[in-house]
């Protein structure tokens, strides 16, 4: 019989102190809690220990003989009363919400459910089958790690270039990664991978969910997987399927390697819901520990959940212990795992205090004053699926946002839709209409054209319709309104004219993204022409549909070089990463204006011209002498002068070049209609520049180069 002492109510979770392990579990409504111990392989339950004490609704005990590596779980006792929101069932082994590692895989069976599946009145029934054989086990860990001189890069937001990637999808087919490491955190920390990211010009990787997640039973039954990972069940544990070594130190080693390369690590976190689903979901963790304390339940019938996420449940951010869970998780990933920031999935759900979205909710107040979390990068996906959930532009200071309006405007413009130039103007210049009113800066806007959710860049210009048949939902899933255009042929083609147009459109999208104010975010693989064969919802495709194909015969090396040059150009020119919004006025005592909007005649746009639905050509003259900012040493920031001209019409347009405020001539820096820029010429003010149909050109005062 294992010795057990009273232990302490904090910290929550299983904590190794060098001599033994303290276990602490919050459950407000529990009447008894058992700690269940397992053999090293997690197959046999060796002992059950009643938690000896309870303090402030925390059940706790200390095992003086326990060591790191011990596998455990919990069983929680109290009445099973779904009609009152309680779903306790001690026959179901439960994961520790604070477990820092899990061992073993979830194996689906009806025993994982707290009710008799298929029985009368289903979830109101009670299932007595033991679930431990199909459950992963929580694992005690030693968090010690030699970080050495690791330091967070702390790249300023204005200098940040984000690269969204999937740990497995980015590395599993990479021939420069040793085969035994492919698809793992260790692979992402390989020198060949970090060097690739550095050459590309990336300053931060945004990792799709790495918290332990569950493969949905419906998908598993179809031979599919929850590939994206937005089905979290463990908020402290890195997902074990990406751990080659099985040790959490592997994740830390990856972070250390990326930091050494000057690259920040941002992780995508899913605190809005859990993998336990709706009232017919399995009992894996929170539901069995204290359903009414962790989840938002229906006011009319607590048997059901309030679902603002489309995933069956919503964590109850109004409960102090749920807020504590999330805050403890965030601090753990910063302090112990050294990550540099977070992207919050469906972040509007975190702001709901009653029913309405409240941008000054407790969650945001707590983060704003937290000395650790207020200093890292915070990115909101500013919407959820509930009423009033679209909150782009409404998050508080200190937060940046995925700017869905940027994505939609840029896609619609290059697709050729009319009436877009006014909207495009705002998006090119940092979306002041969305962020300036709250005192935020242009870098509050995370600009993107593609992300994991939707078409890749290549598919955006190759498909007008989604092709999600591989998801086995009869092509019903995924967004229907993609603002995509196939350039004349749906899918693969050998037509040289169509292929040339698609290449130009890809350059248009990338140039627009990297020349816009705000923070650019690239989807991994877009720089080499990755395709998902028209699938715009590849959440369940853990296969070649989602994995990046690095084969030299398939990768677009010309596009890669184009992206590298653009990012390097952006890094050299502070004019394209301003820290303040344009004013559109005279900044100095002369005629220097920071931005001017021009029509194809080279004259300033009139109010009437902004409203013309047929207008698809726009010029933007940007003054590097009117940035009106200083560097860290207090010196004025200056740059060259540039003229950006865009033409989404199918015909060529002769654009009359305006005067160059620096005097002299304009030099061509970039033209997306040209495969290469080997021949560069200069143009005098008043000359016309032939802007090809569906193209973008950048000119600068003579001497500016891409």
Helices and strands as residue ranges (DSSP letters): E 13-16, E 21-26, E 32-38, E 45-50, E 53-55, E 58-63, E 71-77, E 80-81, G 82-84, E 86-87, E 102-103, G 110-112, G 122-124, G 132-134, E 137-139, G 157-159, E 161-165, H 167-171, H 185-188, H 191-200, E 204-207, E 211-213, H 217-221, E 232-238, G 240-242, H 249-260, E 264-269, H 286-294, H 320-335, E 341-344, G 347-351, H 362-369, G 373-375, E 377-380, E 400-402, H 404-415, H 421-428, H 432-435, G 436-438, G 442-444, E 445-447, H 457-460, G 469-471, H 496-515, E 519-523, G 526-528, G 538-540, H 557-572, G 574-576, E 595-598, H 607-610, E 617-622, G 624-626, E 642-647, E 653-656, E 665-671, E 682-684, E 688-691, E 695-701
